[in-house]
Amino acid sequence: MKFSNNYTTEENTVAARFFNAMSEDVLLSFTAEQKKEIESSIIKNTSRGDHCVDLRPVIGVGKWRYYTIFLIGKDRRCHVRKRDSLSILLKSLFILAGGIGLFMSAVLTMYLIKSALGIDIFKHFSFGVWDAFRNTFIS
């Protein structure tokens, strides 16, 4: 199929793949104007120029190749997504639990470092965490 000359090679390849996936009967039923509109809408919806960050790295591992796509750009979609209050609540609780977990891990790590250096903040008082850690992991 012949494509317009004002598109890049990559955009023409995308449109060609789309039209090659169609059956010959359906493809012949389109008028030239319909094919042109389909081609322009495909290229418009698959163009990469709408994002300020567009990373598409490919990682080869053995005989397999994996890809990932990372895009950042302005949201130009027409539909406004309905925000479910339960979903927002669960996300908030998950973030809160993660933050508390990270904070507690940091405090525990600092406490173990303090105890390993032999620094006593309160004389004759210990939580027993350092002794349990030392008995379990060090000796």
N, CA, C and O atoms as a DFTB+ gen file, in Angstrom:
556 C
 N C O
     1  1       0.844      -1.180       0.000
     2  2       0.000       0.000       0.000
     3  2       0.885       1.237       0.000
     4  3       1.893       1.271       0.706
     5  1       0.533       2.239      -0.767
     6  2       1.280       3.474      -0.863
     7  2       0.821       4.429       0.241
     8  3      -0.376       4.599       0.471
     9  1       1.798       5.055       0.925
    10  2       1.486       5.968       2.015
    11  2       1.874       7.377       1.627
    12  3       2.614       7.595       0.667
    13  1       1.365       8.329       2.387
    14  2       1.696       9.734       2.159
    15  2       3.171       9.957       2.429
    16  3       3.766       9.275       3.263
    17  1       3.757      10.903       1.730
    18  2       5.189      11.169       1.875
    19  2       5.519      12.046       3.064
    20  3       6.695      12.196       3.397
    21  1       4.524      12.632       3.719
    22  2       4.811      13.547       4.816
    23  2       4.973      12.834       6.157
    24  3       5.028      13.504       7.188
    25  1       5.049      11.519       6.184
    26  2       5.260      10.763       7.413
    27  2       6.656      10.173       7.418
    28  3       7.258       9.969       6.364
    29  1       7.172       9.899       8.613
    30  2       8.493       9.295       8.731
    31  2       8.416       7.818       8.369
    32  3       7.331       7.254       8.230
    33  1       9.569       7.210       8.221
    34  2       9.631       5.793       7.885
    35  2       9.003       4.951       8.984
    36  3       8.305       3.975       8.708
    37  1       9.255       5.332      10.225
    38  2       8.686       4.585      11.356
    39  2       7.163       4.674      11.370
    40  3       6.480       3.682      11.629
    41  1       6.635       5.859      11.093
    42  2       5.180       6.028      11.062
    43  2       4.563       5.247       9.909
    44  3       3.494       4.656      10.063
    45  1       5.223       5.238       8.763
    46  2       4.740       4.442       7.626
    47  2       4.774       2.951       7.944
    48  3       3.893       2.205       7.515
    49  1       5.779       2.514       8.689
    50  2       5.882       1.106       9.079
    51  2       4.720       0.710       9.989
    52  3       4.157      -0.375       9.844
    53  1       4.362       1.588      10.928
    54  2       3.244       1.305      11.831
    55  2       1.949       1.166      11.037
    56  3       1.174       0.238      11.267
    57  1       1.717       2.083      10.110
    58  2       0.495       2.029       9.299
    59  2       0.496       0.785       8.408
    60  3      -0.542       0.148       8.232
    61  1       1.651       0.440       7.849
    62  2       1.741      -0.750       6.990
    63  2       1.442      -2.016       7.780
    64  3       0.753      -2.906       7.282
    65  1       1.950      -2.107       8.998
    66  2       1.668      -3.281       9.834
    67  2       0.178      -3.394      10.120
    68  3      -0.368      -4.497      10.138
    69  1      -0.481      -2.265      10.343
    70  2      -1.913      -2.274      10.606
    71  2      -2.682      -2.791       9.389
    72  3      -3.534      -3.671       9.511
    73  1      -2.376      -2.242       8.230
    74  2      -3.103      -2.640       7.028
    75  2      -2.761      -4.068       6.597
    76  3      -3.608      -4.757       6.028
    77  1      -1.542      -4.516       6.858
    78  2      -1.167      -5.897       6.512
    79  2      -1.878      -6.915       7.392
    80  3      -2.026      -8.073       7.002
    81  1      -2.317      -6.500       8.568
    82  2      -3.017      -7.419       9.468
    83  2      -4.477      -7.615       9.061
    84  3      -5.142      -8.529       9.550
    85  1      -4.971      -6.767       8.176
    86  2      -6.364      -6.872       7.734
    87  2      -6.495      -7.894       6.617
    88  3      -5.551      -8.167       5.876
    89  1      -7.702      -8.452       6.521
    90  2      -7.961      -9.359       5.400
    91  2      -8.077      -8.532       4.116
    92  3      -8.437      -7.355       4.142
    93  1      -7.768      -9.170       3.018
    94  2      -7.764      -8.485       1.712
    95  2      -9.152      -7.949       1.350
    96  3      -9.266      -6.870       0.769
    97  1     -10.208      -8.697       1.690
    98  2     -11.574      -8.268       1.377
    99  2     -11.933      -6.960       2.077
   100  3     -12.512      -6.056       1.474
   101  1     -11.584      -6.876       3.348
   102  2     -11.892      -5.672       4.121
   103  2     -11.063      -4.504       3.609
   104  3     -11.565      -3.387       3.485
   105  1      -9.808      -4.758       3.314
   106  2      -8.922      -3.703       2.833
   107  2      -9.401      -3.127       1.500
   108  3      -9.313      -1.919       1.282
   109  1      -9.904      -3.975       0.616
   110  2     -10.397      -3.506      -0.681
   111  2     -11.729      -2.759      -0.561
   112  3     -12.099      -2.005      -1.461
   113  1     -12.444      -2.964       0.536
   114  2     -13.736      -2.293       0.695
   115  2     -13.595      -0.820       1.089
   116  3     -14.561      -0.064       0.987
   117  1     -12.403      -0.400       1.538
   118  2     -12.184       0.994       1.923
   119  2     -11.962       1.860       0.689
   120  3     -11.351       1.433      -0.291
   121  1     -12.469       3.076       0.760
   122  2     -12.169       4.047      -0.286
   123  2     -10.805       4.671       0.018
   124  3     -10.261       4.483       1.106
   125  1     -10.266       5.398      -0.928
   126  2      -8.964       6.052      -0.725
   127  2      -9.037       7.053       0.424
   128  3      -8.089       7.177       1.200
   129  1     -10.153       7.766       0.537
   130  2     -10.320       8.736       1.619
   131  2     -10.374       8.040       2.980
   132  3      -9.797       8.535       3.948
   133  1     -11.061       6.896       3.064
   134  2     -11.132       6.146       4.322
   135  2      -9.749       5.631       4.713
   136  3      -9.363       5.701       5.880
   137  1      -9.004       5.115       3.734
   138  2      -7.652       4.615       4.027
   139  2      -6.758       5.742       4.530
   140  3      -5.967       5.554       5.454
   141  1      -6.890       6.912       3.916
   142  2      -6.082       8.060       4.333
   143  2      -6.424       8.483       5.762
   144  3      -5.524       8.795       6.542
   145  1      -7.707       8.497       6.114
   146  2      -8.136       8.868       7.465
   147  2      -7.685       7.828       8.493
   148  3      -7.242       8.176       9.588
   149  1      -7.801       6.554       8.130
   150  2      -7.338       5.494       9.039
   151  2      -5.841       5.630       9.255
   152  3      -5.358       5.536      10.383
   153  1      -5.111       5.851       8.176
   154  2      -3.660       6.013       8.267
   155  2      -3.290       7.186       9.160
   156  3      -2.416       7.056      10.018
   157  1      -3.943       8.335       8.972
   158  2      -3.604       9.511       9.779
   159  2      -3.977       9.312      11.245
   160  3      -3.248       9.770      12.125
   161  1      -5.102       8.636      11.536
   162  2      -5.475       8.412      12.937
   163  2      -4.531       7.426      13.611
   164  3      -4.210       7.585      14.788
   165  1      -4.082       6.407      12.875
   166  2      -3.116       5.453      13.444
   167  2      -1.822       6.168      13.776
   168  3      -1.278       5.995      14.866
   169  1      -1.331       6.959      12.857
   170  2      -0.066       7.661      13.071
   171  2      -0.202       8.693      14.182
   172  3       0.715       8.868      14.985
   173  1      -1.337       9.374      14.233
   174  2      -1.553      10.366      15.287
   175  2      -1.569       9.721      16.664
   176  3      -1.045      10.295      17.618
   177  1      -2.162       8.532      16.785
   178  2      -2.273       7.866      18.077
   179  2      -1.025       7.087      18.461
   180  3      -0.905       6.655      19.607
   181  1      -0.106       6.899      17.545
   182  2       1.109       6.149      17.880
   183  2       2.360       7.010      17.795
   184  3       3.468       6.489      17.922
   185  1       2.214       8.303      17.585
   186  2       3.402       9.147      17.456
   187  2       4.076       9.305      18.803
   188  3       3.426       9.278      19.848
   189  1       5.390       9.470      18.762
   190  2       6.175       9.589      19.986
   191  2       6.459      11.032      20.366
   192  3       7.091      11.270      21.395
   193  1       6.026      11.989      19.591
   194  2       6.392      13.371      19.833
   195  2       5.603      14.064      20.925
   196  3       5.889      15.222      21.228
   197  1       4.630      13.414      21.525
   198  2       3.773      14.070      22.506
   199  2       4.310      14.008      23.933
   200  3       3.653      14.497      24.852
   201  1       5.469      13.428      24.136
   202  2       5.973      13.238      25.491
   203  2       7.304      13.958      25.663
   204  3       8.149      13.955      24.768
   205  1       7.474      14.578      26.838
   206  2       8.748      15.254      27.084
   207  2       9.832      14.249      27.464
   208  3      11.015      14.520      27.256
   209  1       9.456      13.098      28.014
   210  2      10.395      12.004      28.280
   211  2       9.827      10.759      27.622
   212  3       8.688      10.372      27.886
   213  1      10.628      10.128      26.759
   214  2      10.185       8.943      26.025
   215  2      11.347       7.960      25.976
   216  3      12.165       8.000      25.057
   217  1      11.414       7.078      26.967
   218  2      12.482       6.076      27.044
   219  2      11.908       4.712      26.690
   220  3      10.900       4.294      27.261
   221  1      12.541       4.018      25.753
   222  2      12.094       2.700      25.332
   223  2      13.289       1.757      25.244
   224  3      13.641       1.307      24.154
   225  1      13.920       1.452      26.383
   226  2      15.104       0.575      26.325
   227  2      14.723      -0.880      26.091
   228  3      13.660      -1.335      26.512
   229  1      15.612      -1.604      25.412
   230  2      15.454      -3.028      25.149
   231  2      16.636      -3.733      25.804
   232  3      17.787      -3.340      25.617
   233  1      16.340      -4.776      26.573
   234  2      17.376      -5.526      27.281
   235  2      17.381      -6.948      26.731
   236  3      16.364      -7.640      26.769
   237  1      18.513      -7.371      26.229
   238  2      18.641      -8.729      25.719
   239  2      19.230      -9.645      26.778
   240  3      20.312      -9.376      27.299
   241  1      18.537     -10.714      27.099
   242  2      19.016     -11.705      28.064
   243  2      18.950     -13.065      27.373
   244  3      17.870     -13.628      27.201
   245  1      20.110     -13.587      26.979
   246  2      20.123     -14.859      26.269
   247  2      19.414     -14.729      24.941
   248  3      19.709     -13.831      24.153
   249  1      18.478     -15.630      24.694
   250  2      17.737     -15.577      23.434
   251  2      16.480     -14.722      23.524
   252  3      15.773     -14.560      22.528
   253  1      16.190     -14.173      24.699
   254  2      14.998     -13.346      24.883
   255  2      15.381     -11.874      24.904
   256  3      16.480     -11.500      25.315
   257  1      14.453     -11.061      24.454
   258  2      14.602      -9.610      24.516
   259  2      13.409      -9.041      25.252
   260  3      12.261      -9.361      24.942
   261  1      13.685      -8.202      26.220
   262  2      12.636      -7.567      27.006
   263  2      12.693      -6.064      26.771
   264  3      13.768      -5.495      26.580
   265  1      11.529      -5.429      26.785
   266  2      11.490      -3.979      26.605
   267  2      10.629      -3.361      27.688
   268  3       9.763      -4.007      28.278
   269  1      10.894      -2.105      27.926
   270  2      10.092      -1.337      28.853
   271  2       9.877       0.037      28.243
   272  3      10.707       0.515      27.470
   273  1       8.784       0.663      28.582
   274  2       8.467       1.987      28.063
   275  2       8.211       2.904      29.245
   276  3       7.411       2.593      30.127
   277  1       8.895       4.029      29.253
   278  2       8.732       5.021      30.319
   279  2       8.415       6.357      29.662
   280  3       9.263       6.930      28.978
   281  1       7.195       6.858      29.866
   282  2       6.744       8.090      29.239
   283  2       6.330       9.110      30.291
   284  3       5.710       8.770      31.299
   285  1       6.682      10.351      30.041
   286  2       6.195      11.455      30.869
   287  2       5.730      12.540      29.923
   288  3       6.456      12.934      29.011
   289  1       4.534      13.018      30.138
   290  2       3.997      14.080      29.297
   291  2       2.658      14.545      29.825
   292  3       2.126      13.993      30.789
   293  1       2.126      15.556      29.189
   294  2       0.841      16.111      29.584
   295  2      -0.268      15.130      29.217
   296  3      -0.258      14.538      28.138
   297  1      -1.226      14.967      30.132
   298  2      -2.357      14.073      29.896
   299  2      -3.349      14.784      28.985
   300  3      -4.000      15.746      29.393
   301  1      -3.461      14.303      27.746
   302  2      -4.352      14.925      26.778
   303  2      -5.574      14.065      26.478
   304  3      -6.284      14.307      25.502
   305  1      -5.814      13.071      27.311
   306  2      -6.967      12.207      27.078
   307  2      -8.258      12.965      27.362
   308  3      -8.305      13.849      28.217
   309  1      -9.298      12.600      26.627
   310  2     -10.582      13.284      26.762
   311  2     -11.329      12.858      28.020
   312  3     -11.997      13.675      28.653
   313  1     -11.220      11.605      28.378
   314  2     -11.994      11.083      29.492
   315  2     -11.335      11.444      30.816
   316  3     -10.121      11.337      30.984
   317  1     -12.173      11.871      31.743
   318  2     -11.698      12.104      33.095
   319  2     -11.986      10.829      33.870
   320  3     -13.131      10.386      33.961
   321  1     -10.944      10.252      34.420
   322  2     -11.131       9.005      35.147
   323  2     -11.855       9.257      36.458
   324  3     -11.569      10.212      37.180
   325  1     -12.794       8.379      36.740
   326  2     -13.520       8.469      37.998
   327  2     -12.600       7.954      39.096
   328  3     -12.073       6.844      39.016
   329  1     -12.422       8.752      40.089
   330  2     -11.545       8.368      41.192
   331  2     -12.383       7.725      42.286
   332  3     -13.245       8.364      42.890
   333  1     -12.119       6.480      42.522
   334  2     -12.850       5.726      43.526
   335  2     -12.282       6.060      44.892
   336  3     -11.072       5.964      45.101
   337  1     -13.139       6.450      45.825
   338  2     -12.660       6.853      47.145
   339  2     -12.029       5.688      47.894
   340  3     -11.104       5.897      48.679
   341  1     -12.508       4.456      47.671
   342  2     -11.900       3.297      48.317
   343  2     -10.485       3.084      47.797
   344  3      -9.578       2.753      48.561
   345  1     -10.304       3.274      46.505
   346  2      -8.978       3.124      45.913
   347  2      -8.014       4.157      46.480
   348  3      -6.872       3.826      46.799
   349  1      -8.454       5.387      46.607
   350  2      -7.598       6.441      47.172
   351  2      -7.273       6.129      48.621
   352  3      -6.143       6.344      49.059
   353  1      -8.253       5.619      49.382
   354  2      -8.022       5.266      50.773
   355  2      -6.997       4.141      50.891
   356  3      -6.089       4.210      51.719
   357  1      -7.142       3.101      50.059
   358  2      -6.197       1.985      50.109
   359  2      -4.793       2.414      49.708
   360  3      -3.814       1.987      50.321
   361  1      -4.687       3.256      48.681
   362  2      -3.372       3.761      48.275
   363  2      -2.752       4.592      49.390
   364  3      -1.554       4.485      49.652
   365  1      -3.549       5.410      50.038
   366  2      -3.041       6.241      51.132
   367  2      -2.565       5.380      52.296
   368  3      -1.512       5.637      52.880
   369  1      -3.349       4.358      52.627
   370  2      -2.941       3.464      53.720
   371  2      -1.676       2.693      53.369
   372  3      -0.815       2.489      54.224
   373  1      -1.561       2.267      52.121
   374  2      -0.370       1.547      51.678
   375  2       0.864       2.450      51.748
   376  3       1.923       2.018      52.203
   377  1       0.733       3.679      51.306
   378  2       1.854       4.626      51.367
   379  2       2.207       4.940      52.819
   380  3       3.386       5.029      53.161
   381  1       1.202       5.108      53.675
   382  2       1.443       5.377      55.089
   383  2       2.151       4.194      55.752
   384  3       3.107       4.386      56.503
   385  1       1.687       2.973      55.479
   386  2       2.317       1.788      56.062
   387  2       3.754       1.639      55.558
   388  3       4.650       1.275      56.321
   389  1       3.966       1.918      54.282
   390  2       5.323       1.857      53.740
   391  2       6.237       2.886      54.370
   392  3       7.389       2.590      54.687
   393  1       5.726       4.101      54.554
   394  2       6.517       5.151      55.196
   395  2       6.859       4.814      56.638
   396  3       7.984       5.036      57.086
   397  1       5.884       4.276      57.364
   398  2       6.148       3.869      58.757
   399  2       7.155       2.733      58.791
   400  3       8.047       2.717      59.640
   401  1       7.018       1.774      57.866
   402  2       7.969       0.660      57.803
   403  2       9.381       1.133      57.497
   404  3      10.338       0.662      58.112
   405  1       9.521       2.056      56.558
   406  2      10.851       2.606      56.243
   407  2      11.428       3.368      57.431
   408  3      12.618       3.252      57.728
   409  1      10.590       4.145      58.107
   410  2      11.049       4.892      59.276
   411  2      11.521       3.950      60.377
   412  3      12.570       4.169      60.983
   413  1      10.738       2.898      60.635
   414  2      11.118       1.946      61.688
   415  2      12.393       1.194      61.319
   416  3      13.217       0.907      62.188
   417  1      12.562       0.873      60.036
   418  2      13.787       0.213      59.591
   419  2      14.994       1.128      59.780
   420  3      16.060       0.675      60.195
   421  1      14.829       2.407      59.476
   422  2      15.923       3.362      59.657
   423  2      16.284       3.512      61.130
   424  3      17.464       3.550      61.480
   425  1      15.271       3.599      61.998
   426  2      15.533       3.723      63.440
   427  2      16.229       2.475      63.962
   428  3      17.170       2.577      64.750
   429  1      15.781       1.294      63.534
   430  2      16.415       0.047      63.968
   431  2      17.859      -0.024      63.499
   432  3      18.740      -0.437      64.253
   433  1      18.104       0.376      62.262
   434  2      19.473       0.365      61.733
   435  2      20.360       1.315      62.522
   436  3      21.483       0.962      62.881
   437  1      19.866       2.512      62.792
   438  2      20.663       3.464      63.582
   439  2      20.902       2.943      64.998
   440  3      21.985       3.138      65.551
   441  1      19.912       2.287      65.587
   442  2      20.069       1.732      66.933
   443  2      21.126       0.628      66.940
   444  3      21.947       0.556      67.853
   445  1      21.103      -0.234      65.915
   446  2      22.103      -1.302      65.845
   447  2      23.508      -0.744      65.628
   448  3      24.473      -1.259      66.192
   449  1      23.627       0.299      64.820
   450  2      24.944       0.925      64.620
   451  2      25.422       1.556      65.920
   452  3      26.591       1.425      66.283
   453  1      24.522       2.242      66.625
   454  2      24.876       2.853      67.909
   455  2      25.336       1.799      68.904
   456  3      26.317       1.993      69.622
   457  1      24.623       0.689      68.941
   458  2      24.978      -0.370      69.885
   459  2      26.285      -1.039      69.488
   460  3      27.078      -1.396      70.360
   461  1      26.530      -1.218      68.190
   462  2      27.770      -1.830      67.729
   463  2      28.973      -0.957      68.067
   464  3      30.063      -1.473      68.314
   465  1      28.785       0.354      68.079
   466  2      29.877       1.267      68.430
   467  2      30.057       1.397      69.937
   468  3      31.005       2.038      70.392
   469  1      29.168       0.804      70.709
   470  2      29.284       0.829      72.168
   471  2      28.808       2.119      72.801
   472  3      29.231       2.448      73.909
   473  1      27.951       2.851      72.137
   474  2      27.450       4.115      72.667
   475  2      26.199       3.829      73.501
   476  3      25.228       3.256      73.007
   477  1      26.237       4.236      74.769
   478  2      25.089       4.076      75.657
   479  2      24.464       5.442      75.919
   480  3      25.134       6.352      76.406
   481  1      23.205       5.579      75.603
   482  2      22.507       6.839      75.863
   483  2      22.011       6.855      77.311
   484  3      22.151       7.857      78.012
   485  1      21.419       5.715      77.757
   486  2      20.959       5.589      79.137
   487  2      21.782       4.499      79.801
   488  3      21.841       3.377      79.299
   489  1      22.414       4.812      80.919
   490  2      23.223       3.834      81.657
   491  2      22.334       2.740      82.239
   492  3      21.261       3.018      82.773
   493  1      22.787       1.507      82.130
   494  2      22.126       0.329      82.694
   495  2      20.727       0.100      82.123
   496  3      19.863      -0.436      82.816
   497  1      20.492       0.494      80.882
   498  2      19.200       0.237      80.240
   499  2      19.442      -0.201      78.797
   500  3      20.219       0.409      78.063
   501  1      18.757      -1.271      78.418
   502  2      18.888      -1.752      77.043
   503  2      17.573      -2.395      76.611
   504  3      16.880      -3.011      77.421
   505  1      17.236      -2.249      75.339
   506  2      16.053      -2.911      74.794
   507  2      16.322      -4.387      74.508
   508  3      15.378      -5.161      74.357
   509  1      17.573      -4.785      74.433
   510  2      17.923      -6.166      74.157
   511  2      17.972      -6.482      72.666
   512  3      18.170      -7.636      72.284
   513  1      17.798      -5.490      71.840
   514  2      17.803      -5.717      70.393
   515  2      19.201      -6.067      69.917
   516  3      19.373      -6.970      69.098
   517  1      20.218      -5.347      70.432
   518  2      21.588      -5.600      70.009
   519  2      22.038      -7.002      70.428
   520  3      22.699      -7.699      69.658
   521  1      21.682      -7.410      71.636
   522  2      22.065      -8.747      72.096
   523  2      21.394      -9.828      71.238
   524  3      22.039     -10.810      70.869
   525  1      20.122      -9.656      70.922
   526  2      19.423     -10.625      70.082
   527  2      20.008     -10.655      68.673
   528  3      20.158     -11.725      68.083
   529  1      20.338      -9.481      68.133
   530  2      20.931      -9.416      66.791
   531  2      22.315     -10.087      66.776
   532  3      22.643     -10.853      65.870
   533  1      23.109      -9.775      67.802
   534  2      24.458     -10.330      67.875
   535  2      24.402     -11.855      68.048
   536  3      25.196     -12.563      67.428
   537  1      23.498     -12.371      68.864
   538  2      23.394     -13.807      69.070
   539  2      22.859     -14.526      67.835
   540  3      23.229     -15.671      67.573
   541  1      22.000     -13.865      67.083
   542  2      21.383     -14.507      65.928
   543  2      22.281     -14.449      64.706
   544  3      22.449     -15.460      64.024
   545  1      22.864     -13.295      64.411
   546  2      23.551     -13.108      63.143
   547  2      25.074     -13.093      63.223
   548  3      25.734     -13.487      62.262
   549  1      25.644     -12.656      64.328
   550  2      27.088     -12.481      64.383
   551  2      27.794     -13.736      64.915
   552  3      28.798     -14.166      64.347
   553  1      27.285     -14.316      65.984
   554  2      27.991     -15.478      66.552
   555  2      27.478     -16.793      66.068
   556  3      27.986     -17.840      66.470
